[in-house]
């Protein structure tokens, strides 16, 4: 049975209304035993809850969602200026808050904050290696696949300012992803280490995946969604071709069950942990690809996205219960034993984002 978005959307509105009451002023990241935590504002996930609210506002035009989302960019900026524990993930933090606010309301403070974050992200560019540096530890030559989605911050700012420098940085990093992160079969590695002085490739690292040669499913989702976005901004066909190749690997490994394992190559047949956050992000990315390819290709990607969303809705979503997350059975960092079989706010965000796209929402946050 095909997902009926007209029936689903009112359920999502009721669920989000309940989440507003439950979450209150918290900055949610992980839900355990039905309750979301309250993460630091400089944590990489702080933009997803307000981003979810901005989507609800844009689709419904109900002011209660705008009111709940309004102050988040100011709160995150205050933390940014005070502590500066921010890094490559400022796109995840400021696109769903400041930039979304500006796009949907014209708020000039949102625009200013988004541009400030974009300039900060551009400052992390390693010219020798042509990559955006990950994290703030002493790993100066590390880059990660997650940044594929953060590139939208640079590309939006380049358009907003009419300044191609930010676009050039985004495309340079995207080209490094094509060269060093995506394998010939379309699988993706999580972390690549470069010599920070010369830019020379050193090695691929497993990161949150099972191993350096495995295929971490959320990494696949970051890549297929992020590179589709880069194509939407640039029109350069190599990014769409790469997004499709990654998507085909994802789809080929979810032929029976559309919800992926946390890693497609775990090396352990008995380990059946899912990652609903990877599924939700992939569904939204597949819908993005479907909107960008010729009409005769679109159904392949759209139909798979609908399969994923239907499975998530039927088997993994809590739309009527008391738990604070929408999706269960997310996997954060399995190798470290962190946040396994939990609700994850970015899973909830991308589930709502994909549902909005199925409802013909035309705005884009990433």
N, C-alpha and C positions, 0 to 999 in steps of 0.2 A: 504494500500500500504506500503510495507516495505521500510524503509529508504535506499536511495541509497547513500552510502558514497562516491562513485566515483564522483558523481555529487555535493555532498555537500562540499567536501574538497576544491575545487577551490574557492567556495564562501567564505569559512572560511578564506582562504589566503587573498582574496581581502578585507574582513572585517578587519582582523588583520592589514593589511597594512594601511588601513584608520585609525584604532585606534592608530597606531604608530604616525601618523601625528597629530592626535587630542590630544592624551595624553601627548606627548612630554616627559618632565622630571618629570611629576607628579607621585606620588605614589597613585594610585587610590584605593578607597574603595567603595564609594557609588555614584551612578549616579542618579541625580535628574534633571528633566527637560532637559534630554538629555546630561548632562555634568557631567563627573566624578569629584569628589573632589580631593584634594591633601592632603592625610593623613600623619601623622607623620611616620618617618621611623621606630620608635620603636613600631608602632601599629601592631597588630597581622596579619593584611592582607598584609603587605608590600612585601611578597614573591610571591604572586599569579600572578601579572602581569608579572614579569620576568620569573616565572615558565611557564606561558602560552607561552612566547616567546621561551623558551628553547625547549618546545615540538614542536613548529612550526619549529625550526631549525633542531631538530633531525629527524623529519619526512621528511622535504623538502630538507635539506642540503643547504638551501639558506643562505648565509652569513649575509644578512641584519638582520636576527633574532638574530644570535649570537652576532652581534655588539650591538644591542639594549639591549640584556640581560647581556652583559659581566660585567659591572661595579657594578651591583646591590649588589652582596655579599660584595664587598669592602665598599660600602656606608652604608649598614646595619651594618657591623662589626664596622665601625668607630663610628656609633651611639651607638652600643652595649658597646664599650669600654669607651665612653664619658659619657653616661647618665645611662645606665643599668636600664631602665624601662621594661626590658624583663622578661618573665616568662615562664609558661608551653608551650607556643606556639612558642618557638624557632624552633620547627620542621616545622611549617608552614612557618617560615621565612628563614630558612637555607637549608632545603631539596630542595625547588624549585629554589634556587639560588646557593649557594656554592657547595652543593653536586651534583646537576644537572650539574653544570659547570665542576666539576671534572670527573663525569661519562662520559660526552659527549666530553670532550676535553683533559682530563688528567691534568688539571691545578692543580698544587700542592698548591697554595694559597687557592683554593676552598676546597681542601681536609683538609688543616689545619683549615680553618674557620668552616667547618662542624664538625670536631672532637672537636674543642673548644666548639661549641654550644652543642654537645652531652654531654660533661663533665659538662657543666653548667646545663643541664636538669637532669642529674643523681644526681646532688647536691640538687635537690628539692625533693628527695625521702624521705618519712617518713617511717622509718623502722618499727615502732610500728604498724602503720596502713597499711603498704604495698601499698602506693599510692604516686603518684606524686602530690605535692601541687599545687593548682591553684592560679593564680594571686599573687599580692604583697601587698594586704591590710592586715588587722589584722585577716583575716579568715584563720588561720594557718592549720585548719583541713579540708579544703574544697578540693574536687577533682571533676573533671567534665568529661563528656563523650567525649568532644572534643579531649581530650588527647589521645584517641584511635588512632588517625592518627599521632600524634606526636611521638608515640612509634617507628615508622620506623626509626627515627633519631638514637635512641639508638641501634636498631638492625643492622642498616647499620654500625655504628661505631664499634660494637662488631665484626662483620665480617671483617671490614677493619683492625682492630688492632689485631685480633685473641685473644681478651680478653673477656672471658665470663661474666665478672661482669656487663657490660652494658646490655647484654641479660638477665641476671638474674633480673635486676631491671625492664626491660620492661615486662617480663613475670609475675613478681609479681604484677605490676600494672594491667596488663591484667586480671590476676586471680581475682583481687579485682573488676574489672568491671563485670566479670562473676558472682561473688557472690552478689554484692550489687547494680548494676545498671540495669541489665537485669532481667525483671520479667519473670514469668513462661510462659506467653503468648507471649513473644518475644518483648513486648514494653519496652521502655527505659526511665529512668529518667535522667534529665540533671545534677543536682548537688547532691552529697552526702557529708554530714558533719560527720566527725569523731572527737573524742577526740584526739588532736594532741599529748598528752602525753602517753595515753594508747593505742591508735588506735581503741578504741571501737566505733562502729557505733552509731551515734546520730539520724540522720534523713535524709530523702530525701527532696530536695528543688526544687521548680518549675523552678527557673532560667528564661531562655528565653521561657520556655513552659508555658502553661496555668495554671498549678497547679502542686503540688508535685506528684499527681497520674495520670497526663495526659501523652501524648505521643507526645512530640515535634518532628516534622518530620525531622528536620535537625539533631537532636540528633540520630534518627534512622539511618540516612545516615552516620554520623560520625562513629557509632558503627559497622554497617555492613561492611563498607569499611575498617575501621581500623583493625578490628579483622581478616578479610580475609588477610590483609597484615601481621599480626602477624603470622598467620598460614603459609604463604608463606616463611617467614624467619625461623620459628622454626620447622615446620612439626608436631606440636602437634595438634592432631585431635580435642581437646576440643574447640580450637579457631575457627576452621572452622564450627563446629557444632553450636556454638553460633552465628557466622556471618549468617549462614543459618536461624537460628530461628528468628533473628531480620529481615532478609530479607523477611521471610514469613509473618511476621506481616505487614511489609511495603506493600508487594504485595497484601495481603488480604484486605487492606484498600484503595487500588487504583485500584479496579477491573473495574470500569466504566471509570473514568478519571485517567490516569496514573500520572498526576501532583498533588502532595499531597496538602492538606490544610497545613497551617503553623503549626498546631497541630492537631493530629487525634482525640483528645478528648477536643475540645474547650468548650463544654458545652453550646454552643450558635449556634443553627441551622441556624441562619441568618448570621453568620459570615463566609464568604466564601473566606477569604484571602488565596491565594496560597503562596507557596515558591518554586520558580523555582531553587533556589540554592540547596535546599534539593533534588529536583528531579535530578539535574545534578550530584550531588555527589553520589546519590543512583545508578544512571545509571552506573557510573564508577565502583562503588563497586560491583554491580551485574555482570558486565563483569569480574571483578577480581575473584569473586566466580566461574563464569562459567569456567574460565581457570584453576581452582584448583580442581574441582569435577570430578568424572568419566564421561565419554562421554555421557552415557545415562541420566545423570542429567543436563548436561550443557545447553541444549536448554531452560529449564524452566527459568533460570536466564538471559541467553543471549536474549531471545525473549522479556522478560519484559524490559530489558535495551533498546532494539530497540524501543519498544512501547513508552518509555519515551522520547527517543531522537527524535523520529518522531513527537511526540506531541510538544516538545519544539521547534523543527525546524519550524513546520507548524504554531503554534499558539502563540509562545512567543519570537521568535528570530527576531532581526532586522538586517538582513544580507546586506540590500541594502540602508538603511536609513541613516540619519545624526546623530542619537544618538550614544554616545560613547560606550555604553555597547552592548554586544551581546544579553543577556537575559533581559527581563523586568519582573515585578511582583515577585521580590524577597522580602522576609520578614526577616529583621534582628532581632529586639528585640521588638516584639509586646507588651508584658506587660509594657514595659517602653515607648511605643509610639515612638520608634526610628527606622528609616529606614524601613518604611512600604510601600510596593508597589513601589519598586525601583529596579534599576540595582545594582548588587553586584559583585565585582570582583572575589570572590571565586566561584560564580555561573558560570561566564564566564570561569574560569580556568577549573572547572570540566567538563563543556560542551566540551571544547576542548580536555581534557584528555580522555573522553569517546569516542569522535569522532576518536581520534588517535588510541585507542584500537580497534575500529571497522575497522580501516584501517590496522590492524595487526601490529601496533607499539609494539615492544617487550621490550623497555626500561621502567623502572619504576622510578618515582620520589619519591613516597611514599612507 
